């Protein structure tokens, strides 16, 4: 655990008693604060009381006595409307922060020669794989590495800081909205595409939340930005620190690591501004047109390779856990981060090639004769599913669940790669209409989809791929994408498939 100083003897309100809330309360208490906890759910309050915390109804509490409100990232800060606890905090002049901000303050309170280094990763897609991959590569160098945050262990539950440590943490847009002083040594935005727009008041607010990861960085810090979308290019163009851009476009429009200045449909997107305060709505970006090309050094990621200045620096063809262009992009982020932290070239590349991969993210789970089954349950939106579909020339595709805005309309250019689709969950009927003439069947459930896809793939003969990449949230049928992925895994093995592991 990481004790949080700065609130000694003061009352700190903590709302939301899930993983991050309870962990924050423990870290605050360890630092000398008096955390006052509340949750709308009885079970959270009961757990807090069991641990001996003070549980007090924050709807009737005296807010003038609180030093801060630590808000769960699951509670809205600004949109669709502020959570009631946010309103009360603002009325009392109480700052609203989150667990990542507490982590930042704990690190900043240490003498400079005792501070660990911090790598932070955000983005719409790819952030979990990139976070885990960076941690793996750094561990390959023999460094003391702690990986957590929005992936795995909550950031404040990680081991206490030591000068030789490197924290590699995944941060969400919700968490970033609750930061003011978070200043990672290396900060990464993998990519930006529409997601969680209801929580950020639209695309401009969402991009501004992602850009907050760079806002407090000093001039010696490093910023890595994916610039395949003009939103990312706009972020990169505004940064004053050392900027490294990552593109999957072999012929970028601007700079070594630049990218298209237009969206795929040719519509230019405006640049986005950095948000200045976690408790104020993010500023609207300038509508004046596409941003100038990003400055600094850049990498280009292609399927099976990472290039710099047009020269290959990493051959990924032997990396079974990094298939496709999007994983080459993840590898480029990891390689650039490792090099920025002093890892030698050979060790960085060796780490990429030995990475075992993450569950539910392009995970090879089994083989039934020549048919391979790939679990990409983490693909909860169309943009993430695009990465998986684009990685194979043909697939038997299992998709559906609780649909996101836009459904799978944007994937129409990849439908020719779909030998047949098997549709499940709430989105099945809508997806069937979108697929139109493309072969498909409404399977309703995941078990039925796996069985039908396996049978059809076997009948097709030769090497085939059955891909679960839902392009949907899971909540209509499963509590989360992990449970959906585990159900896919179980269904595949129930057919007699041989488990597949990366070598």
C-alpha positions in Angstrom: 0.0 0.0 0.0 1.1 3.6 -0.7 0.3 5.9 2.3 -1.0 9.3 1.3 0.4 12.2 3.3 -0.9 15.8 3.4 -4.2 15.2 5.2 -2.9 14.4 8.7 -5.6 14.8 11.3 -8.1 16.1 8.7 -11.4 14.6 7.6 -11.5 13.4 4.0 -14.8 12.4 2.4 -14.6 9.2 0.3 -17.6 8.4 -1.8 -17.9 5.1 -3.7 -16.6 2.0 -1.9 -15.6 -0.2 -4.7 -12.0 -1.3 -5.2 -10.6 2.2 -5.7 -12.6 3.8 -2.8 -11.7 1.3 -0.1 -8.1 1.3 -1.2 -8.1 5.1 -1.1 -9.5 5.1 2.4 -6.8 2.7 3.6 -4.1 4.8 2.0 -5.4 8.0 3.5 -5.7 6.4 6.9 -2.1 5.1 6.7 -1.0 8.7 5.9 -2.7 10.1 9.0 -6.0 11.3 7.6 -9.5 10.6 9.0 -11.4 9.1 6.1 -15.2 9.4 6.2 -16.8 6.9 4.0 -20.2 6.6 2.2 -21.7 4.6 -0.6 -25.2 4.4 -1.9 -25.1 0.6 -1.6 -25.5 -1.2 1.8 -22.8 -3.8 1.0 -20.1 -1.2 0.5 -20.9 0.5 3.8 -21.0 -2.8 5.6 -17.5 -3.7 4.3 -16.2 -0.3 5.4 -17.6 -0.8 8.9 -16.1 -4.3 9.1 -12.7 -2.7 8.5 -13.3 -0.2 11.2 -13.8 2.9 9.0 -16.1 5.8 10.0 -19.2 5.5 7.8 -21.3 8.7 7.8 -24.2 9.7 5.5 -22.6 12.3 3.3 -26.0 13.6 2.2 -26.4 15.1 5.7 -22.8 15.6 6.7 -21.2 19.0 7.5 -19.1 19.5 4.4 -17.3 22.6 5.7 -15.1 20.3 7.8 -13.8 18.2 4.9 -10.3 18.7 3.4 -11.3 16.9 0.1 -13.7 14.6 -1.6 -12.2 11.5 -3.0 -14.7 10.5 -5.7 -15.1 7.0 -7.2 -14.4 7.2 -10.9 -17.7 5.5 -11.4 -19.6 8.6 -10.2 -20.1 11.4 -12.8 -18.0 14.6 -12.2 -19.7 16.8 -14.8 -22.0 14.8 -17.2 -24.7 13.9 -17.7 -24.9 15.9 -14.4 -22.6 16.1 -11.4 -23.0 13.5 -8.7 -24.8 14.9 -5.7 -21.6 14.5 -3.6 -19.8 16.7 -6.2 -22.5 19.4 -5.9 -22.1 19.4 -2.1 -18.3 19.5 -2.3 -18.4 22.5 -4.7 -20.9 24.3 -2.6 -18.5 24.0 0.4 -15.4 24.8 -1.6 -14.0 21.3 -1.1 -11.7 20.0 -3.9 -12.8 16.9 -5.7 -10.0 14.4 -6.5 -9.5 10.7 -7.2 -7.2 7.8 -6.3 -4.7 8.7 -9.1 -4.4 12.2 -7.7 -3.7 10.8 -4.2 -1.0 8.6 -5.8 0.5 11.7 -7.5 0.6 13.6 -4.2 2.2 10.7 -2.3 5.0 10.5 -4.9 5.5 14.3 -5.0 5.8 14.4 -1.2 9.0 12.3 -1.3 12.4 13.9 -1.6 13.5 14.0 -5.3 16.2 11.5 -4.8 13.8 9.0 -3.3 11.0 9.3 -5.9 10.3 6.3 -8.2 9.7 6.8 -11.9 6.1 6.7 -13.2 4.8 5.6 -16.6 1.1 6.2 -17.2 -1.0 4.9 -20.1 -4.4 5.9 -21.3 -6.3 5.8 -24.6 -9.6 4.5 -26.0 -8.2 1.1 -27.0 -5.0 -0.8 -26.4 -4.1 0.7 -23.1 -4.3 -2.5 -21.0 -2.0 -4.4 -23.4 0.4 -1.5 -23.7 0.5 -1.2 -19.9 1.2 -4.9 -19.4 3.7 -5.0 -22.3 5.7 -2.0 -20.9 5.8 -3.7 -17.5 7.0 -6.9 -19.0 9.7 -5.2 -21.0 11.0 -3.2 -18.0 11.0 -6.4 -15.9 13.1 -8.0 -18.6 15.7 -5.4 -17.8 15.7 -6.5 -14.2 14.0 -3.3 -12.9 11.6 -3.2 -9.9 8.3 -2.8 -11.7 4.8 -2.3 -10.2 1.9 -2.6 -12.7 -1.6 -1.6 -11.8 -4.2 1.2 -11.8 -7.2 0.7 -14.0 -5.7 -2.8 -14.8 -5.3 -5.3 -12.1 -4.3 -3.9 -8.7 -5.6 -0.4 -7.8 -2.8 2.2 -7.9 -2.8 2.9 -4.1 -2.7 -0.8 -3.3 0.7 -1.2 -5.1 3.8 -1.6 -3.0 5.2 1.5 -1.2 7.6 3.5 -3.3 11.3 2.9 -3.4 13.8 5.0 -5.4 14.6 2.1 -7.8 11.0 1.3 -8.6 9.0 2.1 -11.8 5.2 2.3 -11.6 3.4 1.4 -14.8 -0.2 2.4 -14.4 -3.2 2.4 -16.7 -5.5 5.4 -16.1 -9.0 5.9 -17.5 -10.6 9.2 -18.6 -12.7 9.1 -15.5 -9.6 8.9 -13.3 -7.8 11.6 -15.3 -10.8 14.0 -14.8 -10.1 13.8 -11.1 -6.4 14.8 -11.3 -4.7 18.1 -10.9 -1.0 17.4 -10.2 -0.4 14.0 -11.8 2.9 14.3 -13.5 4.2 10.9 -14.9 7.8 10.7 -16.2 6.4 9.0 -19.3 2.8 9.6 -20.3 1.1 7.8 -23.1 -2.2 8.3 -25.1 -2.5 5.2 -27.4 -5.3 6.5 -29.5 -8.6 8.4 -29.3 -11.9 7.4 -30.7 -15.5 8.1 -29.5 -16.3 6.4 -26.2 -17.9 7.3 -22.9 -19.2 10.5 -24.5 -22.2 10.7 -22.1 -19.7 11.1 -19.2 -17.7 13.8 -20.8 -20.3 15.9 -22.6 -19.2 14.9 -26.1 -16.0 14.2 -28.0 -14.3 17.5 -27.0 -14.7 16.7 -23.3 -13.5 13.1 -23.8 -10.4 14.2 -25.6 -9.6 16.9 -23.1 -9.9 14.3 -20.3 -7.4 12.0 -22.1 -5.0 15.0 -22.7 -4.9 15.7 -18.9 -2.3 12.9 -18.6 0.2 15.4 -20.0 -1.0 18.6 -18.3 1.2 18.6 -15.3 4.3 17.0 -16.8 7.6 19.0 -16.6 9.9 19.9 -19.4 12.1 16.8 -18.8 9.2 14.4 -19.1 8.3 12.3 -22.2 5.0 12.3 -24.0 4.1 9.5 -26.3 1.0 10.1 -28.5 -0.8 7.9 -31.0 -1.5 10.1 -34.0 -3.5 7.9 -36.3 -6.5 10.2 -35.6 -6.5 13.9 -35.8 -7.6 14.1 -32.2 -4.2 12.6 -31.2 -2.4 14.8 -33.6 -4.0 17.8 -32.1 -2.9 16.7 -28.6 0.6 16.2 -29.8 0.8 19.5 -31.5 0.2 21.4 -28.2 2.8 19.7 -26.0 6.0 21.5 -25.0 7.7 18.4 -23.4 9.6 15.8 -25.4 7.1 14.3 -27.8 7.3 10.9 -29.4 4.6 10.1 -31.9 3.4 6.6 -32.9 1.6 6.0 -36.2 0.4 3.0 -38.1 0.3 5.0 -41.3 3.3 4.2 -43.5 3.0 7.6 -45.3 2.2 10.1 -42.6 1.1 13.6 -43.7 3.4 15.4 -41.2 6.7 14.4 -39.6 8.2 10.9 -39.0 5.4 9.8 -36.7 2.6 12.0 -38.0 -0.7 10.8 -39.3 -3.7 11.6 -41.4 -5.1 15.1 -40.7 -8.5 13.9 -41.7 -10.8 11.2 -40.5 -11.4 8.1 -42.6 -14.4 9.8 -44.3 -12.4 12.9 -45.1 -13.9 15.2 -42.5 -11.3 17.2 -40.7 -11.4 17.2 -36.9 -10.5 20.1 -34.8 -7.6 20.2 -32.4 -8.3 19.7 -28.7 -7.2 21.8 -25.8 -5.8 20.5 -22.5 -8.2 20.7 -19.6 -7.0 23.0 -16.8 -9.1 21.9 -13.8 -10.6 18.7 -12.7 -13.6 20.5 -11.2 -14.4 22.6 -14.2 -15.9 21.5 -17.5 -13.2 20.9 -20.2 -12.7 23.7 -22.6 -14.1 23.4 -26.1 -11.5 22.8 -28.8 -10.8 25.3 -31.5 -13.0 24.7 -34.6 -10.5 26.3 -36.9 -9.5 23.1 -38.7 -6.9 20.3 -38.5 -3.9 20.8 -36.2 -0.3 21.3 -37.3 1.8 18.2 -37.6 3.2 17.0 -34.3 6.8 17.8 -33.4 9.5 15.5 -32.2 10.7 12.0 -33.0 8.3 9.3 -34.2 7.8 5.6 -34.9 5.7 3.8 -37.4 4.1 0.5 -36.5 3.3 -2.0 -39.3 2.1 -5.6 -39.0 5.1 -7.5 -37.7 7.5 -4.6 -37.4 8.3 -1.3 -35.7 10.2 1.3 -37.7 12.0 4.5 -36.9 13.1 6.9 -39.7 11.9 4.3 -42.1 14.3 1.7 -40.8 13.1 -1.5 -39.0 14.1 -1.6 -35.4 12.0 -4.5 -34.2 10.9 -7.6 -36.1 7.7 -8.9 -34.4 6.9 -11.8 -36.7 8.0 -14.2 -34.0 5.9 -12.6 -31.4 2.8 -14.8 -31.3 1.1 -12.6 -28.7 1.4 -9.4 -30.8 -0.5 -10.1 -34.1 -1.8 -7.3 -36.3 -1.1 -3.6 -36.8 -2.6 -2.5 -33.5 -0.3 -4.8 -31.5 2.7 -3.5 -33.5 1.5 -0.1 -32.3 1.4 -1.3 -28.7 4.9 -2.7 -29.2 6.1 0.7 -30.5 4.8 2.4 -27.4 6.5 -0.2 -25.2 9.8 0.0 -27.1 9.9 3.8 -27.0 9.0 3.9 -23.3 11.7 1.4 -22.5 14.3 3.3 -24.4 13.3 6.6 -22.8 13.9 4.9 -19.4 17.3 3.7 -20.4 16.6 0.1 -21.4 19.0 -1.1 -24.1 17.7 -1.9 -27.6 18.4 -5.7 -27.5 16.6 -6.1 -24.1 13.6 -4.1 -25.2 13.2 -6.1 -28.4 13.7 -9.4 -26.5 11.0 -8.3 -24.1 8.5 -7.6 -26.9 9.1 -11.1 -28.4 8.7 -12.9 -25.1 5.5 -11.1 -24.0 2.8 -13.8 -23.2 -0.2 -11.5 -23.9 -3.2 -10.7 -21.8 -6.4 -12.6 -21.3 -9.4 -11.5 -23.3 -7.3 -9.4 -25.7 -6.6 -11.3 -28.9 -6.0 -14.3 -26.7 -5.4 -17.6 -28.5 -7.4 -20.0 -26.2 -7.6 -23.2 -28.1 -7.3 -25.2 -31.4 -9.7 -27.8 -32.7 -7.8 -29.4 -35.6 -7.0 -26.6 -38.0 -9.5 -24.2 -36.4 -8.1 -21.6 -33.9 -10.3 -19.8 -31.4 -9.4 -16.2 -30.5 -10.8 -14.5 -27.4 -11.1 -10.7 -27.9 -13.8 -10.1 -25.4 -12.2 -6.8 -24.4 -13.3 -5.4 -27.7 -16.3 -3.5 -26.2 -16.7 -1.1 -29.1 -16.4 -1.1 -32.9 -13.0 0.5 -33.0 -11.5 -2.2 -30.9 -13.2 -4.9 -32.9 -11.8 -3.3 -36.1 -8.3 -4.0 -34.8 -9.1 -7.7 -34.4 -10.9 -8.1 -37.7 -8.1 -6.4 -39.6 -5.6 -8.9 -38.2 -7.0 -11.8 -40.2 -7.8 -12.3 -43.9 -11.0 -14.2 -43.0 -12.9 -15.0 -39.8 -15.9 -16.7 -38.4 -17.0 -13.7 -36.2 -18.9 -13.8 -33.0 -20.3 -10.3 -32.2 -23.0 -8.7 -30.1 -24.0 -7.8 -26.6 -25.1 -4.4 -25.3 -24.5 -2.1 -28.2 -22.6 1.2 -28.2 -23.6 4.2 -30.2 -23.2 3.6 -33.9 -23.2 -0.2 -33.6 -20.9 -1.8 -36.2 -21.7 0.6 -39.1 -18.1 1.8 -39.2 -16.9 -1.8 -39.8 -18.6 -2.2 -43.2 -15.3 -2.1 -45.0 -14.2 -5.2 -43.1 -17.3 -7.3 -43.7 -15.7 -9.0 -46.8 -13.3 -10.6 -44.3 -16.2 -12.1 -42.4 -16.9 -15.6 -43.7 -19.9 -15.7 -41.4 -21.1 -13.8 -38.4 -22.8 -15.2 -35.3 -24.8 -12.6 -33.4 -25.6 -12.6 -29.7 -27.3 -10.5 -27.1 -29.3 -7.3 -27.4 -27.5 -6.1 -30.5 -28.2 -9.2 -32.5 -31.1 -7.9 -34.5 -29.5 -4.5 -35.2 -26.2 -6.1 -36.2 -28.1 -8.5 -38.5 -29.6 -5.5 -40.3 -26.3 -3.8 -40.6 -24.6 -6.9 -42.0 -27.4 -7.2 -44.6 -26.0 -9.4 -47.4 -23.0 -10.6 -45.4 -23.5 -14.2 -44.2 -24.8 -14.2 -40.6 -27.0 -16.0 -38.2 -28.6 -14.9 -34.9 -27.3 -17.3 -32.3 -28.6 -15.4 -29.3 -26.2 -17.0 -26.8 -22.5 -17.3 -26.7 -22.6 -21.1 -26.3 -24.7 -21.5 -29.4 -22.5 -19.1 -31.3 -19.3 -21.0 -30.5 -20.8 -24.3 -31.4 -22.2 -23.1 -34.8 -19.0 -21.2 -35.6 -16.8 -24.2 -34.8 -18.9 -26.5 -37.0 -18.9 -24.1 -39.9 -15.2 -23.4 -39.6 -14.4 -27.1 -39.6 -16.6 -27.7 -42.7 -14.8 -24.9 -44.5 -11.6 -26.9 -44.3 -8.0 -25.6 -43.8 -6.7 -23.1 -41.3 -9.7 -21.1 -40.0 -10.2 -18.5 -37.2 -13.2 -18.3 -34.9 -13.0 -14.8 -33.4 -15.0 -13.5 -30.4 -14.7 -9.7 -30.8 -18.1 -8.4 -29.7 -17.9 -4.7 -30.5 -20.3 -4.4 -27.6 -20.4 -4.1 -23.8 -21.2 -7.3 -22.0 -23.7 -6.2 -19.4 -26.8 -7.6 -21.1 -25.6 -11.2 -20.5 -22.5 -11.0 -18.4 -21.2 -8.9 -15.4 -18.1 -7.8 -17.4 -16.0 -8.5 -20.4 -13.8 -10.9 -18.3 -16.8 -13.1 -17.5 -17.8 -13.1 -21.2 -14.3 -14.1 -22.2 -14.2 -16.9 -19.6 -17.5 -18.2 -20.9 -16.1 -18.2 -24.4 -13.0 -20.1 -23.1 -15.2 -22.7 -21.4 -17.4 -23.2 -24.5 -14.3 -23.7 -26.7 -12.7 -26.3 -24.4 -16.1 -28.0 -24.0 -15.9 -28.8 -27.7 -12.7 -30.7 -27.1 -10.3 -28.0 -28.3 -6.7 -28.2 -27.1 -5.6 -25.2 -25.0 -3.2 -23.0 -26.8 -0.4 -21.1 -25.2 2.1 -18.6 -26.5 5.6 -19.9 -27.0 
